[in-house]
């Protein structure tokens, strides 16, 4: 059993979907994870990611490289965003071959569980006709900040096409071992985000900085990845590993190549990468 690896947008922020596809192929990935719903943050490419031209170019890039589109992001639960706003991204993602969607909650009050459940169910309902599963994530500085927070919402939602997205960084921030996933229904775990981090005391600001700009390559930090190979030996893994200093020093492509090489060394030791180099 071996893992397949997807290149997440945040590892190489600022690139368009077709650019990301070619970059991922040259760096040795199996799949690509696109940002098809812009968050309105600095650095996002100045293009409409679901425009007919971008979708045509992305489909051509996938065909030319042999890579697959695995998942799309990011569908945030916010009072200012209506779930129907995500439908063009769902349609585009399905056309590109995606089967997974990432969702997270960023509401700003603590007694809004019913609202989050209702919105999550609506997002799932809208994604279902496109063959998409919606995976709820728990960034440690978001409204749902822990595994237990997400599991509670999923247990209440019970959508037919729901899942749980685990990021090794957020489990680490919460000091929750990956073996805690043994209590999660197996059908909810469709893929995982991986990166590494140091074992230090993180303030909220430090968590945000690390998550967005300073993640480490697998094997460099304190995260124990052994549970992944033991519990999920063939689970698809998406490398979400933004590191501003390394992207500046190496360039996006070399940074991405080092990410997947490190991941393969830790999780698929001895296996050849797509570009023929040892992982």
BATORMAR-143299 format. One record per residue: chain; x, y, z of N, C-alpha, C in turn. Coordinates in steps of 0.001 Angstrom, whole numbers, plus 500000, padded with zeros to 6 digits. Atoms other than C-alpha are relative to their C-alpha. Layout:
<mardrens>
[mardren 'A'; [X; Y; Z]; [X; Y; Z]; [X; Y; Z]] ...
</mardrens>
This chain:
<mardrens>
[mardren 'A'; [500839; 498808; 500000]; [500000; 500000; 500000]; [500883; 501254; 500000]] [mardren 'A'; [499267; 498738; 500042]; [501261; 503464; 499125]; [499015; 501154; 499919]] [mardren 'A'; [500808; 498791; 500047]; [499948; 506983; 499396]; [500234; 500733; 498679]] [mardren 'A'; [499892; 499056; 501101]; [499238; 509281; 496460]; [499971; 501402; 500593]] [mardren 'A'; [499832; 498664; 499440]; [500090; 512931; 496966]; [499444; 501065; 499065]] [mardren 'A'; [500548; 498854; 500723]; [498235; 516071; 495904]; [500718; 501269; 500445]] [mardren 'A'; [499410; 498690; 499697]; [499737; 519551; 495722]; [498874; 500982; 500291]] [mardren 'A'; [501023; 499033; 499607]; [497514; 521975; 497644]; [500395; 501415; 499583]] [mardren 'A'; [499765; 498638; 500455]; [497139; 525549; 496488]; [500883; 500783; 500952]] [mardren 'A'; [499259; 499163; 499053]; [498526; 527062; 499698]; [501481; 499680; 500066]] [mardren 'A'; [498567; 500294; 500054]; [501851; 525308; 499196]; [500693; 500888; 498982]] [mardren 'A'; [499453; 499155; 501075]; [502359; 527409; 496060]; [499026; 501147; 499726]] [mardren 'A'; [501050; 498982; 500158]; [500054; 530408; 496619]; [500311; 500986; 498884]] [mardren 'A'; [499852; 498994; 501040]; [499441; 532850; 493826]; [499985; 499458; 498590]] [mardren 'A'; [500000; 500572; 501342]; [499471; 530412; 490899]; [498570; 499713; 499561]] [mardren 'A'; [501302; 500341; 500558]; [496519; 529795; 488604]; [499871; 498474; 499927]] [mardren 'A'; [500147; 501458; 500087]; [495022; 526287; 488293]; [500825; 499341; 498895]] [mardren 'A'; [499147; 500673; 500982]; [496736; 525474; 484965]; [501482; 500073; 500356]] [mardren 'A'; [498592; 499894; 499574]; [500072; 526803; 486270]; [500303; 498998; 501106]] [mardren 'A'; [499805; 500931; 498892]; [499654; 524734; 489422]; [500097; 498565; 499498]] [mardren 'A'; [499988; 501358; 500537]; [498992; 521612; 487363]; [501360; 499651; 499407]] [mardren 'A'; [498694; 500277; 500605]; [502166; 521844; 485303]; [501100; 499976; 501049]] [mardren 'A'; [499013; 499959; 498921]; [504181; 522781; 488383]; [499962; 498700; 500798]] [mardren 'A'; [500136; 501237; 499224]; [502801; 519782; 490300]; [500579; 498812; 499251]] [mardren 'A'; [499469; 501113; 500789]; [503685; 517422; 487458]; [501518; 500016; 499991]] [mardren 'A'; [498534; 499920; 500027]; [507259; 518684; 487212]; [500601; 499672; 501361]] [mardren 'A'; [499487; 500231; 498644]; [507651; 518443; 491004]; [499775; 498569; 500484]] [mardren 'A'; [500127; 501405; 499651]; [506506; 514806; 491108]; [498751; 499604; 500757]] [mardren 'A'; [501250; 500311; 499313]; [502923; 514872; 492425]; [499120; 499093; 499133]] [mardren 'A'; [500976; 500837; 500676]; [500071; 512545; 491525]; [498706; 500743; 499694]] [mardren 'A'; [501289; 499317; 500068]; [497177; 514978; 491962]; [500187; 501474; 500340]] [mardren 'A'; [499974; 498564; 499733]; [496304; 518652; 492339]; [498752; 500380; 500786]] [mardren 'A'; [501107; 499471; 499198]; [494105; 520524; 494827]; [499884; 501493; 499712]] [mardren 'A'; [500132; 498634; 500490]; [492755; 523789; 493426]; [499202; 500887; 500952]] [mardren 'A'; [500855; 499001; 499370]; [491430; 526957; 495010]; [499112; 500579; 498907]] [mardren 'A'; [500949; 499536; 501012]; [488334; 527557; 492890]; [499014; 501018; 500541]] [mardren 'A'; [500824; 498931; 499424]; [486625; 529934; 495306]; [500944; 500932; 500748]] [mardren 'A'; [499058; 499053; 499401]; [488745; 532981; 496065]; [499489; 500515; 501345]] [mardren 'A'; [500331; 499494; 498672]; [488844; 534238; 499639]; [500131; 501513; 500088]] [mardren 'A'; [499813; 498552; 499972]; [489651; 537821; 498706]; [501190; 500428; 500817]] [mardren 'A'; [498798; 499679; 499231]; [493059; 537692; 500376]; [501128; 500391; 499055]] [mardren 'A'; [498864; 499560; 500807]; [496298; 539237; 499162]; [500744; 498806; 499432]] [mardren 'A'; [499173; 501029; 500613]; [498308; 537161; 496736]; [499255; 499023; 499121]] [mardren 'A'; [500734; 500896; 500891]; [495487; 535268; 495042]; [500138; 500479; 498554]] [mardren 'A'; [499818; 499581; 501396]; [495883; 535235; 491248]; [498845; 500862; 499518]] [mardren 'A'; [500992; 499033; 500463]; [494062; 538035; 489471]; [499244; 499443; 498789]] [mardren 'A'; [500817; 500622; 501042]; [491893; 535691; 487418]; [498789; 499371; 500672]] [mardren 'A'; [501160; 500732; 499509]; [488470; 534118; 487800]; [500306; 498515; 499843]] [mardren 'A'; [499565; 501397; 500116]; [489374; 530501; 488632]; [498972; 499069; 499378]] [mardren 'A'; [501015; 500856; 500614]; [486089; 529178; 487236]; [499541; 500566; 498654]] [mardren 'A'; [500355; 499481; 501315]; [486028; 531185; 484001]; [500166; 498900; 498956]] [mardren 'A'; [499865; 501036; 501030]; [485558; 529092; 480848]; [501425; 499839; 499479]] [mardren 'A'; [498632; 500089; 500515]; [489079; 529949; 479669]; [500909; 499260; 500979]] [mardren 'A'; [499160; 500666; 499002]; [490750; 528889; 482929]; [499652; 498519; 500095]] [mardren 'A'; [500382; 501409; 499928]; [488738; 525662; 483053]; [500514; 499250; 498777]] [mardren 'A'; [499455; 500648; 501204]; [489691; 524855; 479427]; [501494; 499780; 500134]] [mardren 'A'; [498544; 500124; 499865]; [493355; 525534; 480155]; [500380; 498976; 501061]] [mardren 'A'; [499713; 500964; 498927]; [493237; 523478; 483360]; [499728; 498587; 499533]] [mardren 'A'; [500290; 501326; 500542]; [491587; 520521; 481624]; [501102; 499562; 499035]] [mardren 'A'; [498909; 500324; 500923]; [494270; 520688; 478944]; [501269; 499636; 500769]] [mardren 'A'; [498816; 500294; 499185]; [496985; 520763; 481617]; [499893; 498629; 500659]] [mardren 'A'; [500200; 501320; 499398]; [495492; 517737; 483383]; [500194; 498900; 498966]] [mardren 'A'; [499859; 501002; 501050]; [495294; 515840; 480105]; [501460; 499843; 499578]] [mardren 'A'; [498608; 500048; 500449]; [498860; 516757; 479149]; [500920; 499360; 501027]] [mardren 'A'; [499111; 500494; 498944]; [500366; 515805; 482507]; [499597; 498638; 500540]] [mardren 'A'; [500484; 501244; 499414]; [498220; 512816; 483442]; [499645; 500108; 501464]] [mardren 'A'; [500387; 499802; 498608]; [497507; 514315; 486858]; [498478; 500025; 500123]] [mardren 'A'; [501428; 499939; 499714]; [494079; 514244; 488489]; [499724; 501171; 500930]] [mardren 'A'; [500486; 499016; 499028]; [492168; 517023; 490228]; [499345; 499224; 501132]] [mardren 'A'; [500523; 500779; 498882]; [491480; 515650; 493695]; [498948; 500761; 500793]] [mardren 'A'; [500947; 499244; 499188]; [489786; 518400; 495706]; [500045; 501472; 499644]] [mardren 'A'; [500071; 498557; 500227]; [488747; 522046; 495602]; [499720; 500687; 501331]] [mardren 'A'; [500205; 499215; 498782]; [488651; 524799; 498222]; [499603; 501415; 499638]] [mardren 'A'; [500328; 500269; 498617]; [487614; 526799; 500192]; [498617; 500562; 500230]] [mardren 'A'; [501375; 499603; 499781]; [483954; 526924; 501103]; [499813; 500320; 501484]] [mardren 'A'; [500060; 499587; 498602]; [483738; 528934; 504311]; [498564; 500212; 500450]] [mardren 'A'; [501287; 499709; 499369]; [480742; 529019; 506598]; [500132; 501355; 500680]] [mardren 'A'; [500006; 498625; 499514]; [480209; 532735; 507175]; [498600; 500568; 499798]] [mardren 'A'; [501321; 499386; 500175]; [477078; 534790; 507657]; [499953; 500878; 498755]] [mardren 'A'; [499955; 499105; 501156]; [478215; 537043; 504818]; [500059; 499261; 498665]] [mardren 'A'; [499925; 500784; 501231]; [478445; 534185; 502270]; [498812; 499054; 499939]] [mardren 'A'; [501112; 500915; 500202]; [475453; 532341; 500888]; [500504; 498712; 499352]] [mardren 'A'; [499513; 501253; 500580]; [476007; 528649; 500119]; [499840; 499918; 498490]] [mardren 'A'; [500175; 500068; 501455]; [474649; 529109; 496588]; [501144; 500681; 499261]] [mardren 'A'; [498844; 499360; 500631]; [477670; 531297; 495906]; [501065; 498974; 499599]] [mardren 'A'; [498990; 501025; 500273]; [479713; 528066; 495851]; [499675; 499153; 498774]] [mardren 'A'; [500422; 500911; 501072]; [477763; 526410; 493031]; [500893; 500094; 498756]] [mardren 'A'; [499093; 499979; 501158]; [479973; 527725; 490162]; [501306; 499242; 500258]] [mardren 'A'; [498785; 500761; 499679]; [483018; 526282; 491958]; [499714; 498503; 500006]] [mardren 'A'; [500359; 501419; 500024]; [481203; 522963; 492452]; [499903; 499500; 498556]] [mardren 'A'; [500164; 500401; 501397]; [480306; 522849; 488769]; [501352; 499878; 499309]] [mardren 'A'; [498673; 500027; 500611]; [483862; 523685; 487693]; [500833; 498850; 500550]] [mardren 'A'; [499240; 501091; 499403]; [485388; 521248; 490159]; [499586; 498651; 499455]] [mardren 'A'; [500482; 501268; 500553]; [483191; 518422; 488923]; [500465; 499826; 498558]] [mardren 'A'; [499536; 500081; 501392]; [484116; 519247; 485313]; [501477; 499615; 499931]] [mardren 'A'; [498565; 500324; 499957]; [487793; 518975; 486286]; [500269; 498616; 500593]] [mardren 'A'; [499833; 501343; 499458]; [487204; 515615; 487982]; [500117; 499926; 501503]] [mardren 'A'; [499902; 500015; 498539]; [487255; 516656; 491646]; [498872; 499171; 500599]] [mardren 'A'; [501015; 500736; 499254]; [485417; 514485; 494146]; [499888; 500476; 501444]] [mardren 'A'; [499971; 499546; 498613]; [486223; 516315; 497393]; [500006; 501525; 500047]] [mardren 'A'; [500080; 498558; 499751]; [485499; 519813; 498718]; [500432; 500255; 501444]] [mardren 'A'; [499598; 499611; 498646]; [487034; 521563; 501750]; [499095; 501115; 500493]] [mardren 'A'; [500876; 499017; 499370]; [484808; 523519; 504123]; [500496; 500271; 501416]] [mardren 'A'; [499661; 499665; 498613]; [485529; 525365; 507371]; [499089; 501128; 500466]] [mardren 'A'; [500937; 499032; 499413]; [483569; 527612; 509737]; [500774; 501145; 500649]] [mardren 'A'; [499303; 498817; 499501]; [484617; 531161; 510585]; [499029; 500998; 500615]] [mardren 'A'; [500930; 499112; 499303]; [481623; 532552; 512443]; [500642; 500500; 501286]] [mardren 'A'; [499298; 499330; 498909]; [482424; 534802; 515376]; [499254; 499976; 501332]] [mardren 'A'; [500678; 500148; 498707]; [480013; 533748; 518104]; [500011; 498537; 500393]] [mardren 'A'; [499829; 501363; 499523]; [480183; 530656; 520264]; [498701; 499212; 500078]] [mardren 'A'; [501269; 500714; 499838]; [476477; 529813; 520459]; [499282; 499831; 498668]] [mardren 'A'; [500574; 500060; 501341]; [475962; 529357; 516722]; [500063; 498599; 499411]] [mardren 'A'; [499891; 501370; 500486]; [476125; 525571; 516478]; [498891; 499670; 499010]] [mardren 'A'; [501122; 500306; 500884]; [472652; 525320; 514919]; [500180; 500657; 498634]] [mardren 'A'; [499748; 499303; 501266]; [473595; 527905; 512278]; [501050; 499258; 499175]] [mardren 'A'; [498936; 500712; 500715]; [476788; 526025; 511381]; [499477; 498695; 499424]] [mardren 'A'; [500562; 501264; 500484]; [474939; 522716; 511098]; [499097; 500247; 498795]] [mardren 'A'; [500935; 499698; 501092]; [472242; 524272; 508901]; [500751; 500391; 498728]] [mardren 'A'; [499230; 499555; 501167]; [474756; 525977; 506607]; [500806; 498835; 499411]] [mardren 'A'; [499219; 501131; 500494]; [476928; 522860; 506377]; [499100; 499032; 499240]] [mardren 'A'; [500939; 500880; 500696]; [473912; 520735; 505451]; [499625; 500573; 498634]] [mardren 'A'; [500363; 499368; 501272]; [472975; 523268; 502760]; [501134; 499887; 498986]] [mardren 'A'; [498846; 500136; 500891]; [476499; 523219; 501320]; [500092; 498571; 499476]] [mardren 'A'; [499973; 501401; 500422]; [476416; 519418; 501246]; [498913; 499720; 498974]] [mardren 'A'; [501103; 500206; 500928]; [473026; 519452; 499531]; [500312; 500581; 498624]] [mardren 'A'; [499671; 499369; 501271]; [474289; 521835; 496850]; [501136; 499271; 499278]] [mardren 'A'; [498859; 500702; 500599]; [477473; 519797; 496274]; [499630; 498605; 499502]] [mardren 'A'; [500322; 501411; 500283]; [475763; 516405; 496091]; [499685; 499727; 498536]] [mardren 'A'; [500272; 500301; 501417]; [474382; 516666; 492500]; [501247; 499964; 499128]] [mardren 'A'; [498752; 499981; 500757]; [477965; 517239; 491336]; [500923; 498844; 500381]] [mardren 'A'; [499186; 501135; 499582]; [479223; 514042; 492982]; [501103; 500375; 500951]] [mardren 'A'; [498959; 499472; 499118]; [481177; 516004; 495574]; [499689; 499702; 501464]] [mardren 'A'; [500077; 500175; 498554]; [481816; 515150; 499220]; [500591; 501236; 500665]] [mardren 'A'; [499565; 498779; 499315]; [482163; 518134; 501575]; [500672; 499612; 501310]] [mardren 'A'; [499188; 500393; 498852]; [484919; 517700; 504155]; [500223; 501192; 500924]] [mardren 'A'; [499927; 498920; 499018]; [484726; 519839; 507294]; [501351; 499961; 500703]] [mardren 'A'; [498655; 499883; 499429]; [488082; 521072; 508605]; [499949; 500818; 501283]] [mardren 'A'; [499963; 499271; 498736]; [489090; 522452; 512005]; [501321; 500738; 500202]] [mardren 'A'; [498848; 499160; 499694]; [491825; 525096; 511733]; [499953; 500433; 501464]] [mardren 'A'; [499995; 499822; 498541]; [492881; 525577; 515351]; [499678; 501419; 500435]] [mardren 'A'; [500325; 498609; 499665]; [492199; 529326; 515188]; [498688; 500424; 499334]] [mardren 'A'; [501291; 499718; 500599]; [488796; 529049; 513478]; [498892; 499748; 501016]] [mardren 'A'; [501127; 500236; 499094]; [485308; 528660; 514966]; [499975; 498553; 500482]] [mardren 'A'; [499879; 501414; 499625]; [485667; 524855; 514925]; [501486; 499703; 500111]] [mardren 'A'; [498551; 500004; 499817]; [489113; 524534; 516425]; [500587; 498650; 500385]] [mardren 'A'; [499489; 501295; 499551]; [489376; 520867; 517387]; [499263; 498866; 499308]] [mardren 'A'; [500638; 501203; 500536]; [488571; 517356; 516263]; [498611; 499814; 500594]] [mardren 'A'; [501300; 500179; 499348]; [485755; 517156; 518811]; [498970; 500994; 499477]] [mardren 'A'; [500918; 498993; 500536]; [484226; 520400; 517489]; [499417; 499539; 498661]] [mardren 'A'; [500450; 500432; 501321]; [484062; 519001; 513958]; [499120; 498765; 500085]] [mardren 'A'; [500775; 501236; 499871]; [482812; 515577; 514980]; [498593; 500317; 500486]] [mardren 'A'; [501319; 499619; 499503]; [479957; 517229; 516902]; [499111; 500503; 498867]] [mardren 'A'; [500789; 499467; 501113]; [478821; 519116; 513786]; [499607; 498880; 499037]] [mardren 'A'; [500292; 501088; 500933]; [479063; 516017; 511598]; [498965; 499037; 500575]] [mardren 'A'; [500986; 500886; 499380]; [477104; 513915; 514083]; [498602; 500605; 499959]] [mardren 'A'; [501292; 499333; 500085]; [474335; 516516; 514021]; [499525; 500139; 498556]] [mardren 'A'; [500358; 499770; 501396]; [474432; 517073; 510277]; [499518; 498724; 499310]] [mardren 'A'; [500333; 501288; 500608]; [474434; 513467; 509039]; [499675; 500124; 498508]] [mardren 'A'; [500182; 499894; 501444]; [474625; 514577; 505414]; [500581; 498758; 499320]] [mardren 'A'; [499559; 501213; 500683]; [475030; 511717; 502966]; [501391; 500154; 499397]] [mardren 'A'; [498725; 499755; 500666]; [478083; 513340; 501363]; [500909; 500887; 500853]] [mardren 'A'; [499146; 499225; 499109]; [479928; 514712; 504387]; [501252; 499208; 500358]] [mardren 'A'; [498769; 500613; 499550]; [483453; 514056; 505556]; [500720; 500914; 500970]] [mardren 'A'; [499163; 499273; 499042]; [486134; 515214; 507976]; [501389; 500147; 499408]] [mardren 'A'; [498632; 499785; 500469]; [489364; 516809; 506836]; [500908; 500252; 501192]] [mardren 'A'; [499023; 499880; 498925]; [492225; 516312; 509263]; [501287; 500569; 499424]] [mardren 'A'; [498692; 499434; 500334]; [495353; 518459; 509009]; [500934; 499640; 501155]] [mardren 'A'; [499089; 500412; 498923]; [498325; 517071; 510923]; [500447; 501197; 500836]] [mardren 'A'; [499572; 498819; 499240]; [499255; 520631; 511912]; [498990; 500345; 501083]] [mardren 'A'; [501015; 499606; 499027]; [495941; 521308; 513646]; [499832; 498945; 501089]] [mardren 'A'; [499959; 501016; 498953]; [496030; 517980; 515447]; [501167; 500297; 500944]] [mardren 'A'; [498806; 499671; 499210]; [499511; 519008; 516626]; [499753; 501213; 500891]] [mardren 'A'; [500316; 498825; 499197]; [498333; 522433; 517766]; [499108; 499644; 501184]] [mardren 'A'; [500925; 500420; 498950]; [495602; 520719; 519792]; [500584; 498922; 500916]] [mardren 'A'; [499353; 501075; 499233]; [498062; 518162; 521195]; [499135; 498737; 500015]] [mardren 'A'; [500830; 501184; 500171]; [495784; 515430; 519876]; [500738; 499003; 499121]] [mardren 'A'; [499286; 500978; 500829]; [497534; 512268; 518663]; [499145; 499538; 498832]] [mardren 'A'; [500738; 500442; 501168]; [496572; 511025; 515217]; [499226; 498712; 500268]] [mardren 'A'; [500734; 501222; 499671]; [495502; 507722; 516787]; [498612; 500306; 500578]] [mardren 'A'; [501346; 499629; 499547]; [492515; 509671; 518186]; [498979; 499832; 498889]] [mardren 'A'; [500914; 500180; 501122]; [491034; 509220; 514697]; [499364; 498617; 499993]] [mardren 'A'; [500607; 501330; 499912]; [490243; 505622; 515639]; [498522; 500087; 500370]] [mardren 'A'; [501401; 499872; 499582]; [486970; 506902; 517102]; [499128; 500694; 498958]] [mardren 'A'; [500736; 499317; 501066]; [485951; 508664; 513875]; [499543; 498968; 498979]] [mardren 'A'; [500449; 500939; 501032]; [483793; 506758; 511363]; [500937; 500002; 498794]] [mardren 'A'; [499015; 500116; 501079]; [486121; 505476; 508658]; [499532; 500672; 498719]] [mardren 'A'; [500509; 499433; 501248]; [483832; 506669; 505868]; [500098; 501521; 499959]] [mardren 'A'; [499832; 498552; 499996]; [484361; 510269; 506953]; [501409; 500434; 499584]] [mardren 'A'; [498607; 499634; 500283]; [488123; 510179; 506303]; [500291; 499704; 498528]] [mardren 'A'; [499790; 500151; 501435]; [488600; 510754; 502566]; [501410; 500374; 499561]] [mardren 'A'; [498615; 499607; 500259]; [492034; 512388; 502600]; [500477; 500785; 501206]] [mardren 'A'; [499425; 499293; 498861]; [494336; 514299; 504915]; [500993; 501037; 499487]] [mardren 'A'; [498953; 499016; 500258]; [496478; 517432; 504862]; [501204; 499676; 500881]] [mardren 'A'; [498813; 500320; 499212]; [500047; 516839; 505961]; [501052; 501100; 499889]] [mardren 'A'; [498821; 499153; 499890]; [502971; 518967; 507064]; [500593; 499694; 501370]] [mardren 'A'; [499377; 500206; 498690]; [505276; 519101; 510087]; [500113; 501345; 500707]] [mardren 'A'; [499860; 498788; 499194]; [505903; 521607; 512891]; [500825; 499684; 501237]] [mardren 'A'; [499227; 500161; 498774]; [508074; 522164; 515938]; [499088; 499768; 501192]] [mardren 'A'; [500744; 500241; 498760]; [506981; 521114; 519417]; [500286; 501151; 500960]] [mardren 'A'; [499838; 498824; 499148]; [506642; 524515; 521080]; [498617; 500418; 500491]] [mardren 'A'; [501272; 499452; 499523]; [503948; 526418; 522961]; [499548; 501071; 499009]] [mardren 'A'; [500495; 499104; 501032]; [501863; 528175; 520320]; [498914; 500925; 500547]] [mardren 'A'; [501088; 499052; 499783]; [499899; 531342; 520937]; [499115; 499998; 498750]] [mardren 'A'; [500863; 499928; 501185]; [497022; 532059; 518559]; [500734; 500663; 498842]] [mardren 'A'; [499267; 499322; 501069]; [499182; 534499; 516615]; [501085; 499097; 499422]] [mardren 'A'; [498954; 500907; 500478]; [501977; 531921; 516410]; [499396; 498879; 499157]] [mardren 'A'; [500668; 501023; 500798]; [499535; 529287; 515163]; [499665; 500528; 498613]] [mardren 'A'; [500372; 499418; 501288]; [498280; 531618; 512430]; [501226; 500181; 499121]] [mardren 'A'; [498775; 499801; 500772]; [501809; 532534; 511347]; [500553; 498675; 499484]] [mardren 'A'; [499468; 501293; 500413]; [502953; 528917; 511292]; [499137; 499378; 498914]] [mardren 'A'; [500902; 500631; 500956]; [499871; 527684; 509445]; [500068; 500646; 498628]] [mardren 'A'; [500069; 499289; 501282]; [500045; 530347; 506760]; [501351; 500252; 499350]] [mardren 'A'; [498710; 499575; 500562]; [503780; 530966; 506347]; [501212; 499187; 500430]] [mardren 'A'; [498780; 500602; 499460]; [506078; 528595; 508238]; [499849; 498523; 500351]] [mardren 'A'; [500093; 501438; 499759]; [505107; 524934; 508020]; [501306; 499322; 499596]] [mardren 'A'; [498765; 500738; 500252]; [507908; 522368; 507945]; [499743; 498768; 499137]] [mardren 'A'; [500095; 501223; 500783]; [508617; 519430; 505642]; [499798; 498805; 500932]] [mardren 'A'; [500160; 501202; 499169]; [507475; 516040; 506989]; [501357; 499404; 500370]] [mardren 'A'; [498743; 500545; 499505]; [510227; 514571; 509127]; [500917; 501022; 500621]] [mardren 'A'; [499149; 498942; 499436]; [511693; 517939; 510134]; [499596; 500380; 501416]] [mardren 'A'; [500506; 499521; 498724]; [509533; 518580; 513185]; [499658; 498888; 500956]] [mardren 'A'; [500323; 500906; 498896]; [507826; 516788; 516052]; [498775; 499123; 499742]] [mardren 'A'; [501222; 500765; 500253]; [504718; 515288; 514388]; [500343; 498544; 499693]] [mardren 'A'; [499833; 501434; 500221]; [504507; 511496; 514483]; [499005; 499552; 498930]] [mardren 'A'; [500857; 500379; 501120]; [503159; 510303; 511122]; [499709; 498509; 499954]] [mardren 'A'; [500128; 501455; 500077]; [503260; 506586; 511941]; [498542; 499547; 500003]] [mardren 'A'; [501402; 500400; 499937]; [499526; 506468; 512687]; [499345; 500035; 498622]] [mardren 'A'; [500600; 499908; 501326]; [498736; 507482; 509096]; [500233; 498717; 499227]] [mardren 'A'; [499698; 501218; 500734]; [500517; 504517; 507547]; [499354; 498776; 500647]] [mardren 'A'; [500603; 501133; 499287]; [499121; 502187; 510233]; [498491; 499945; 499800]] [mardren 'A'; [501458; 499965; 500057]; [495484; 503325; 510131]; [499455; 500221; 498591]] [mardren 'A'; [500483; 499618; 501334]; [495200; 504668; 506574]; [501105; 499740; 498967]] [mardren 'A'; [498809; 500310; 500796]; [497838; 502847; 504484]; [499945; 500460; 498551]] [mardren 'A'; [500083; 499542; 501386]; [496509; 503995; 501103]; [499161; 501264; 499863]] [mardren 'A'; [500796; 498778; 500015]; [494765; 507247; 502029]; [500674; 501057; 499124]] [mardren 'A'; [499408; 498871; 500723]; [495288; 510095; 499526]; [500408; 501103; 500986]] [mardren 'A'; [499467; 498967; 499118]; [497367; 512836; 501135]; [500276; 501263; 499195]] [mardren 'A'; [499749; 498712; 500640]; [497387; 516505; 500186]; [501046; 500749; 500810]] [mardren 'A'; [498946; 499261; 499316]; [500511; 518469; 501011]; [499627; 501473; 500005]] [mardren 'A'; [500283; 498574; 499798]; [499447; 521843; 502399]; [501118; 500526; 500869]] [mardren 'A'; [498775; 499669; 499291]; [502766; 523349; 503356]; [500533; 501365; 499566]] [mardren 'A'; [499458; 498683; 500307]; [503096; 527093; 502902]; [501208; 500317; 500881]] [mardren 'A'; [498813; 499548; 499276]; [506544; 528318; 503879]; [500594; 501143; 499184]] [mardren 'A'; [499634; 498820; 500784]; [507231; 531855; 502712]; [501499; 500094; 499777]] [mardren 'A'; [498547; 499880; 500129]; [510979; 531752; 503387]; [500544; 499013; 498980]] [mardren 'A'; [499483; 501006; 500924]; [511535; 528547; 501462]; [499504; 500222; 498576]] [mardren 'A'; [500468; 499664; 501343]; [509343; 529568; 498553]; [500842; 501132; 499410]] [mardren 'A'; [499160; 498899; 500473]; [511399; 532762; 498336]; [501404; 499526; 499660]] [mardren 'A'; [498633; 500477; 500213]; [514706; 530899; 498585]; [500112; 499041; 498825]] [mardren 'A'; [499904; 501063; 500994]; [513934; 527962; 496284]; [499131; 500234; 498767]] [mardren 'A'; [501030; 499911; 501026]; [511027; 529131; 494146]; [498907; 498981; 500287]] [mardren 'A'; [501142; 500871; 499720]; [507598; 527508; 494203]; [500257; 498549; 499592]] [mardren 'A'; [499868; 501373; 500502]; [508544; 524487; 492111]; [500960; 499173; 500842]] [mardren 'A'; [499034; 500762; 499197]; [511609; 523444; 494071]; [499477; 499792; 501417]] [mardren 'A'; [500618; 500180; 498679]; [509797; 524047; 497355]; [498985; 498859; 499948]] [mardren 'A'; [501001; 501062; 500133]; [506938; 521838; 496155]; [500673; 498639; 499840]] [mardren 'A'; [499288; 501266; 500186]; [509410; 519154; 495036]; [500572; 499502; 501317]] [mardren 'A'; [499450; 500399; 498708]; [511109; 519151; 498435]; [498901; 499528; 500953]] [mardren 'A'; [501125; 500427; 499165]; [507712; 518881; 500135]; [499640; 498546; 499734]] [mardren 'A'; [500463; 501352; 500311]; [506682; 515729; 498294]; [501113; 498979; 500182]] [mardren 'A'; [498892; 500923; 499753]; [510146; 514180; 498483]; [500090; 499650; 501479]] [mardren 'A'; [499967; 500251; 498560]; [510098; 514585; 502266]; [498822; 499132; 500431]] [mardren 'A'; [501188; 500779; 499648]; [506555; 513218; 502486]; [500169; 498543; 499594]] [mardren 'A'; [499793; 501385; 500444]; [507447; 510148; 500446]; [501038; 499292; 500867]] [mardren 'A'; [498973; 500617; 499161]; [510544; 509532; 502552]; [499432; 499541; 501332]] [mardren 'A'; [500604; 500322; 498708]; [508409; 509506; 505702]; [498888; 498962; 499866]] [mardren 'A'; [501222; 500803; 500092]; [505246; 507811; 504438]; [500062; 498881; 498964]] [mardren 'A'; [499806; 501046; 500999]; [506308; 505798; 501353]; [501487; 499742; 499835]] [mardren 'A'; [498544; 500150; 500115]; [509957; 505002; 502129]; [500377; 498988; 498924]] [mardren 'A'; [499503; 500901; 501026]; [511809; 503475; 499213]; [499248; 500050; 498698]] [mardren 'A'; [500784; 499962; 501227]; [509151; 504308; 496626]; [500559; 501047; 499046]] [mardren 'A'; [499617; 499031; 501005]; [509903; 506085; 493368]; [498915; 501054; 499852]] [mardren 'A'; [500970; 498940; 500284]; [508237; 509441; 492746]; [499634; 499969; 498525]] [mardren 'A'; [500431; 499954; 501395]; [506479; 510264; 489474]; [501127; 500414; 499070]] [mardren 'A'; [498932; 499530; 500894]; [509572; 511993; 488129]; [501251; 499142; 500094]] [mardren 'A'; [498920; 500975; 500035]; [511785; 508983; 488870]; [501000; 500105; 501121]] [mardren 'A'; [499059; 499865; 498904]; [513628; 510237; 491929]; [499484; 499273; 501226]] [mardren 'A'; [500402; 500652; 498771]; [513610; 508471; 495255]; [499241; 500978; 500889]] [mardren 'A'; [500755; 499153; 499070]; [511015; 509787; 497708]; [500682; 500098; 501319]] 
</mardrens>
